[in-house]
Amino acid sequence: MKMVVMELKMPESNLRRFEELRKLLGYKTDAQVLNCALTILDWVLNQENGKIVAAVDVDGQKYSALVIPTSDQVKGANSPNFFN
């Protein structure tokens, strides 16, 4: 697999959060965090119509639906799983 270098511009606060997430997940590289995020986003965008992605409490009585700007704009794309 050919490896490439990518440069990102983001607010400093986002970079701090990115680094916090990398440490929390126990990842050694930024690429691992991006691969995980791509896998989750890919899964969310490929859910069938009529389904929502949500966090549900253990009793199944309450849930919080995930809402992201792109989810309404993209129809499932059969993208590959990026998580390594």
C-alpha positions in Angstrom: 0.0 0.0 0.0 1.4 3.4 -1.0 1.6 5.8 1.9 1.1 9.5 1.5 1.6 12.6 3.7 -1.4 14.9 4.4 -1.3 18.4 5.9 -4.3 19.7 7.8 -5.3 23.2 8.9 -7.5 23.3 12.0 -8.2 25.5 15.0 -5.7 25.0 17.8 -8.5 23.8 20.1 -9.3 21.0 17.6 -5.7 19.9 17.5 -5.7 19.8 21.3 -8.8 17.6 21.3 -7.4 15.4 18.6 -4.3 14.8 20.7 -6.5 14.1 23.8 -8.4 11.5 21.8 -5.3 9.9 20.5 -4.0 9.5 24.1 -7.4 8.3 25.4 -7.6 5.7 22.7 -4.0 4.6 23.3 -3.0 5.2 19.7 0.6 6.0 18.8 0.0 7.8 15.6 -2.4 10.5 14.2 -3.1 8.1 11.3 -4.7 5.6 13.7 -7.1 8.3 14.9 -8.0 9.3 11.4 -8.5 5.7 10.3 -10.8 5.1 13.3 -12.8 8.3 12.5 -13.1 7.3 8.8 -14.4 3.9 9.8 -17.0 5.4 12.0 -18.1 8.1 9.5 -18.2 5.5 6.8 -20.5 3.2 8.9 -22.8 6.1 9.8 -23.1 7.2 6.2 -23.9 3.7 5.0 -26.8 3.0 7.3 -30.0 2.2 5.5 -32.7 4.8 5.1 -35.1 4.9 8.0 -32.4 4.1 10.6 -30.7 6.5 13.0 -27.4 6.1 14.8 -27.8 6.7 18.5 -26.4 6.1 21.9 -28.9 4.1 24.0 -28.8 3.7 27.8 -28.5 0.2 29.2 -32.3 -0.1 29.9 -33.1 1.0 26.4 -35.4 3.7 27.7 -33.5 6.8 26.5 -31.4 7.5 23.5 -29.5 10.4 21.9 -29.4 10.4 18.1 -26.2 11.3 16.3 -26.7 14.3 14.0 -23.9 15.4 11.7 -24.2 17.9 8.8 -23.1 15.5 6.1 -25.4 12.6 7.0 -28.4 14.0 5.2 -26.4 14.9 2.2 -24.7 11.6 1.4 -26.5 8.4 0.4 -24.6 5.2 1.3 -21.5 4.9 -0.8 -20.2 1.3 -0.1 -16.9 2.8 1.0 -14.1 0.5 2.3 -13.5 0.0 6.0 -10.5 2.3 6.8 -9.7 1.0 10.3 -6.3 -0.8 10.5 
